[in-house]
Amino acid sequence: MIASSTKQRRLPLAQGVTLLAGIFWVGAALAAPIPLTPPPATEPPALPEAPPAPSEPPVPRPNGVKVEALATIDPDEFGLNDDRETKFTGPQWTGTGRALALTLFEHLPSALPSPSLRLLQRRLLVAPTNLPLATGPDSPSSLGIRAAKLAAMGDGAAAQALLQLMPDRLRGEPSAHASLDQLWISNQTEAACTALDKQFSAYRGPYWQQARVACQALAGQKSEAQIGSQALRDEGVDDPVFFALLDTQGVAKPPPLPSGNWTPIDLALATVFNRDVPATAMVSADVRMAAVLANNTSAAPALRLAAAERAASAGALDADGLAQAYMAIEGTAA
């Protein structure tokens, strides 16, 4: 009876130990943190790599680098970019010396009655050149000589376009003379005297002295102009129109001006002083002045017609321009 009683007591004790161990295990499991985020995504399986592209054969390279100096840019080679002037290019001067080419430019005629020859000469003057480089700073510029010749032909627009391409270091006396004359002819006296102030220190010949006296007269410096006029006479300057304009400046009823050989300075002074230019002066007038006066609708009809006939005979005015000058003349019974 005792033995059976002891066995009955030991069985509940074993069961209690087992139960207690289970409770501790469940508590430990409940104490562990529970993740709230979704489980990390698994990476997709890697795709098989594409087969490599076939390699191109290597480009052969030179054994070394060749270095060359840039060619010197000569502004004398410049020309006008005009579709009408594409008949001539620089290579036509290949093999021609610079001095010879400049001499040929200077001896081209200013008056060309033939329209074909005039157009041919104009194309030659505005086209680029490939002349040898100037050998010294005193060498004349091809641009300046070509612009002066174009101006003498009565083509002031082309002359000015060429001169605008010329850097200051190449502006010698021929180009400066041509630029100043163009200002006198177009009656831009203020601009002419301003340009003269910048150039007078470099050039002191008779032309520049005469231009200085003209600017003094235009500025109202009558006594200075008279002194300069007398100095020019003493130096042997032969311009009767110029001296007549200065001597009769401010006179109430001045005598008619002589025909003579009118210069651009004479024309500018006569315009400012309201003096009539005689139509007979256009018989042998400078082609530049004749071309300007022929297109000046405010000029006296007789003067304009004489200038138009002179310009047309030299090729500087076409038939339509000559017809307009004729139409400006009122017919009379005679």
C-alpha positions in Angstrom: 0.0 0.0 0.0 2.9 2.3 0.8 4.7 1.5 -2.4 1.7 2.2 -4.5 1.3 5.5 -2.7 4.9 6.7 -3.5 4.5 5.9 -7.2 1.4 7.8 -7.4 3.1 10.9 -5.9 6.2 10.8 -8.3 4.1 10.8 -11.5 2.6 14.2 -10.9 6.1 15.7 -10.1 7.5 14.5 -13.5 4.5 15.9 -15.3 5.0 19.3 -13.6 8.6 19.5 -14.6 7.7 18.8 -18.2 4.9 21.4 -18.1 7.2 24.0 -16.6 9.8 23.5 -19.3 7.2 23.9 -22.0 6.1 27.2 -20.4 9.6 28.6 -20.4 10.1 27.6 -24.1 6.8 29.3 -25.2 7.8 32.5 -23.2 11.2 32.6 -24.8 9.6 32.3 -28.3 7.1 35.1 -27.5 9.8 37.4 -26.1 11.8 37.4 -29.5 11.1 40.5 -31.8 8.6 40.0 -34.6 9.6 41.6 -37.9 6.9 43.9 -39.3 8.4 44.5 -42.8 7.9 42.1 -45.7 10.7 39.7 -46.2 13.4 40.9 -48.7 12.8 40.0 -52.3 15.0 37.5 -53.8 17.2 38.7 -56.7 16.1 37.4 -60.1 18.4 35.0 -61.7 21.1 36.6 -63.9 20.5 36.6 -67.6 23.0 34.9 -69.9 25.6 37.5 -71.3 25.4 38.4 -75.0 28.2 37.2 -77.1 30.9 39.9 -77.7 30.6 41.8 -81.0 33.3 41.0 -83.5 36.2 43.5 -83.2 37.1 45.8 -86.1 40.6 45.8 -87.4 42.7 48.6 -85.9 43.0 51.8 -88.0 46.5 52.3 -89.1 48.0 55.5 -87.5 50.9 57.6 -88.8 54.2 57.0 -87.0 54.4 60.6 -85.9 52.6 64.0 -85.7 53.4 66.5 -88.4 53.4 70.1 -87.2 53.3 73.0 -89.7 53.1 76.8 -89.2 50.0 78.6 -90.2 50.3 80.5 -93.5 50.5 84.3 -93.1 47.2 86.1 -93.8 47.8 89.0 -96.2 44.9 91.5 -96.3 46.1 92.5 -99.7 44.5 89.2 -101.0 41.0 90.3 -99.9 38.3 91.0 -102.4 34.6 91.6 -102.5 32.3 88.6 -102.0 29.9 89.2 -104.9 28.4 86.6 -107.1 29.0 88.9 -110.1 32.7 88.9 -109.5 33.4 85.1 -109.5 35.0 85.2 -113.0 38.3 86.2 -111.4 40.1 84.6 -108.5 43.5 85.0 -106.9 45.5 82.5 -109.0 45.4 84.6 -112.2 48.3 86.5 -110.7 50.5 83.4 -110.1 54.0 84.1 -111.4 53.5 87.8 -111.5 55.8 90.0 -109.3 54.2 92.3 -106.8 55.8 95.5 -108.2 54.7 94.6 -111.7 51.1 93.9 -110.6 50.8 97.2 -108.7 52.2 99.1 -111.7 49.6 97.4 -114.0 46.8 98.3 -111.5 47.9 102.0 -111.5 48.0 102.2 -115.3 44.5 100.9 -115.9 42.3 103.5 -117.6 39.7 105.4 -115.6 37.4 106.0 -118.6 36.1 102.9 -120.4 33.3 103.6 -122.8 32.8 99.9 -123.5 30.5 98.4 -120.9 32.1 95.0 -121.4 35.6 96.3 -120.8 34.5 98.3 -117.9 32.8 95.3 -116.3 35.9 93.2 -117.0 38.2 95.8 -115.3 35.9 96.1 -112.3 35.9 92.4 -111.8 39.7 92.3 -111.9 40.0 95.1 -109.4 37.5 93.7 -106.8 38.7 90.1 -107.1 41.1 88.6 -104.5 44.8 88.4 -105.4 47.6 86.1 -104.5 50.5 88.5 -105.0 53.8 88.0 -103.1 53.9 89.5 -99.6 55.1 93.0 -99.2 58.8 93.1 -98.4 58.7 96.2 -96.2 56.4 98.5 -94.3 56.7 101.2 -97.0 55.4 98.8 -99.7 52.1 100.1 -101.2 49.0 98.2 -100.6 47.2 96.4 -103.4 43.9 97.1 -101.7 44.6 100.9 -101.6 45.6 101.1 -105.3 42.7 99.0 -106.4 40.2 101.1 -104.4 41.7 104.3 -105.8 41.3 103.0 -109.3 37.7 102.0 -108.7 37.0 105.5 -107.4 38.6 107.1 -110.4 36.3 104.9 -112.5 33.3 106.5 -110.7 32.5 103.3 -108.7 32.6 104.9 -105.3 30.6 102.1 -103.6 33.1 99.4 -104.6 36.0 101.6 -103.7 34.6 102.2 -100.2 33.8 98.4 -99.8 37.4 97.6 -100.5 38.8 100.2 -98.2 36.7 98.9 -95.3 38.6 95.6 -95.6 41.9 97.3 -95.2 43.5 97.3 -91.6 44.9 100.6 -90.3 48.5 99.3 -90.6 48.1 99.1 -94.4 46.4 102.4 -95.0 49.0 104.3 -96.9 48.7 107.6 -98.7 46.9 106.4 -101.8 44.1 104.8 -99.8 43.9 107.7 -97.4 43.7 110.1 -100.4 41.0 108.0 -102.1 38.9 107.9 -98.9 39.1 111.6 -98.3 38.2 112.4 -101.9 35.1 110.2 -101.7 34.0 112.3 -98.6 34.5 115.6 -100.5 32.6 114.4 -103.5 29.7 113.2 -101.4 29.6 116.5 -99.6 30.5 115.0 -96.2 32.7 117.9 -95.3 32.6 117.4 -91.5 33.6 113.8 -91.8 36.4 114.8 -94.3 37.9 117.4 -91.9 37.7 114.9 -89.0 39.5 112.3 -91.0 42.1 115.0 -92.1 42.9 115.8 -88.4 43.9 112.1 -87.9 46.0 111.9 -91.1 47.5 115.3 -91.4 50.5 114.5 -89.2 51.4 111.6 -91.5 51.0 113.3 -94.9 52.2 116.8 -95.6 52.1 117.1 -99.4 50.3 119.8 -101.4 47.0 117.9 -101.4 46.9 117.6 -97.7 47.9 121.3 -97.3 45.1 122.3 -99.6 42.6 120.1 -97.7 43.7 121.8 -94.4 43.1 125.3 -95.9 39.6 124.1 -97.1 38.7 122.9 -93.6 39.8 126.2 -92.2 37.5 128.1 -94.7 34.6 125.7 -93.9 35.1 126.4 -90.2 34.8 130.1 -90.7 38.5 130.7 -90.1 38.8 133.2 -92.9 42.1 134.8 -92.0 43.9 131.4 -91.5 42.5 130.2 -94.8 43.8 133.3 -96.6 47.2 132.8 -95.1 47.2 129.2 -96.1 46.0 130.0 -99.6 48.9 132.4 -100.1 51.3 129.8 -98.9 49.9 127.3 -101.5 50.3 129.9 -104.3 53.9 130.5 -103.2 54.5 126.7 -103.5 53.2 126.7 -107.0 49.9 124.9 -106.5 47.8 125.4 -109.7 44.1 125.3 -108.9 42.4 128.5 -110.1 39.0 127.2 -109.0 40.2 126.7 -105.4 41.7 130.1 -105.1 38.7 131.8 -106.7 36.4 130.1 -104.2 38.5 131.3 -101.3 39.1 134.9 -102.6 35.3 135.5 -103.2 34.1 133.8 -100.0 31.4 136.1 -98.5 31.3 138.4 -101.4 27.8 139.6 -102.2 28.0 139.3 -106.0 31.0 137.1 -106.8 32.0 136.6 -110.4 31.4 133.3 -112.1 33.8 130.5 -111.3 36.2 129.3 -114.0 35.6 126.0 -115.7 39.2 124.7 -115.1 39.9 121.3 -113.8 37.6 120.9 -110.8 38.8 118.7 -107.9 36.7 117.0 -105.2 37.8 119.8 -102.8 36.6 122.4 -105.2 33.2 120.7 -105.6 32.7 120.5 -101.8 33.6 124.2 -101.3 31.3 125.3 -104.1 28.4 123.3 -102.6 28.8 124.7 -99.1 29.3 128.3 -100.4 26.2 127.9 -102.7 28.3 128.7 -105.8 27.1 127.5 -109.2 29.3 124.9 -110.9 29.5 125.8 -114.6 28.2 123.1 -116.9 31.3 123.5 -119.1 33.4 122.3 -116.2 32.0 118.8 -116.9 33.5 118.5 -120.3 36.8 117.2 -118.9 35.7 116.7 -115.3 36.9 113.9 -113.1 34.8 110.8 -113.7 34.1 110.5 -110.0 32.5 113.9 -109.8 30.6 113.5 -113.1 29.1 110.3 -111.8 28.0 111.9 -108.5 26.5 115.0 -110.2 24.7 113.0 -112.8 22.7 111.2 -110.0 22.2 114.4 -108.0 18.6 115.4 -108.6 19.1 118.7 -106.7 21.8 119.9 -109.1 20.9 122.4 -111.8 19.4 120.5 -114.8 22.0 121.8 -117.2 24.9 120.8 -114.9 23.3 117.4 -114.3 23.0 116.7 -118.0 26.5 117.8 -118.7 27.8 115.6 -115.9 25.6 112.7 -117.2 27.0 113.0 -120.7 30.6 113.0 -119.3 29.9 110.0 -117.0 28.2 108.1 -119.8 31.1 108.7 -122.2 33.5 107.2 -119.6 31.2 104.2 -118.9 30.3 105.4 -115.4 26.6 105.9 -116.2 24.2 103.6 -118.0 21.7 104.5 -120.7 18.8 104.7 -118.1 20.7 107.2 -116.0 21.5 109.4 -119.1 17.9 109.3 -120.1 16.8 110.5 -116.7 19.2 113.5 -117.0 17.7 114.4 -120.4 14.1 114.1 -119.0 15.0 116.6 -116.3 15.6 119.3 -118.9 12.4 121.3 -119.8 12.0 121.6 -123.6 11.8 125.0 -125.1 10.5 126.2 -128.5 14.1 126.6 -129.6 
